[in-house]
Amino acid sequence: MITYFLLWIFLAVAVGVYASNKGLSFGSAFVVSCIFSPLVALIVVALSKPKMEVIEQRSILSGEHKQCPFCAELIKPQARVCRYCRRDIPQAQCTTSLPASSQEEYPSQFMDLIRWFAVTVFAFLVFVMIMGLYMMHDAMVKASAAGQFSQGNAQQPP
């Protein structure tokens, strides 16, 4: 029983990581995986289009790419000529940070992450409570079948 539970959680985390790599929300994919099924969530994530803006922002923040100051396309940090607009890149003008509008979005994205984390923890706790109730009910049924529970001192009507 616990093995299935741990496998379910592991697959839900894997679907969440896959969604995060596509620029989608880890938390929402994880919650959908926990509630419905990792297979259902995997199908939904696989059919979803990747959010290129989020992927590009992560690439810039990690230092894997920088933006061309002329055409705003992503290029490698070592590039001296933009492969898209073919202009020389002055090393002093290379933008390695996000535009101001994108930087303002990150606090709200951080709050979204915290919100999804809270929802995920809540869903996990509800799931654990349901599993605990199921296991307790199962134990009571087995004990009652074994005769360990009696009717107590219930008086029979005369």
Secondary structure, DSSP 8 states (H G I E B T S, - for coil): -HHHHHHHHHHHHHHHHHHHHTTS-HHHHHHHHHHT-HHHHHHHHHHS---HHHHHHHHHHHTS-EE-TTT--EE-TT-SB-TTT--B--TTT-B-S--HHHHHHHHHHHHHHHHHHHHHHHHHHHHHHHHHHHHHHHHHHHHHHTT-----S-----
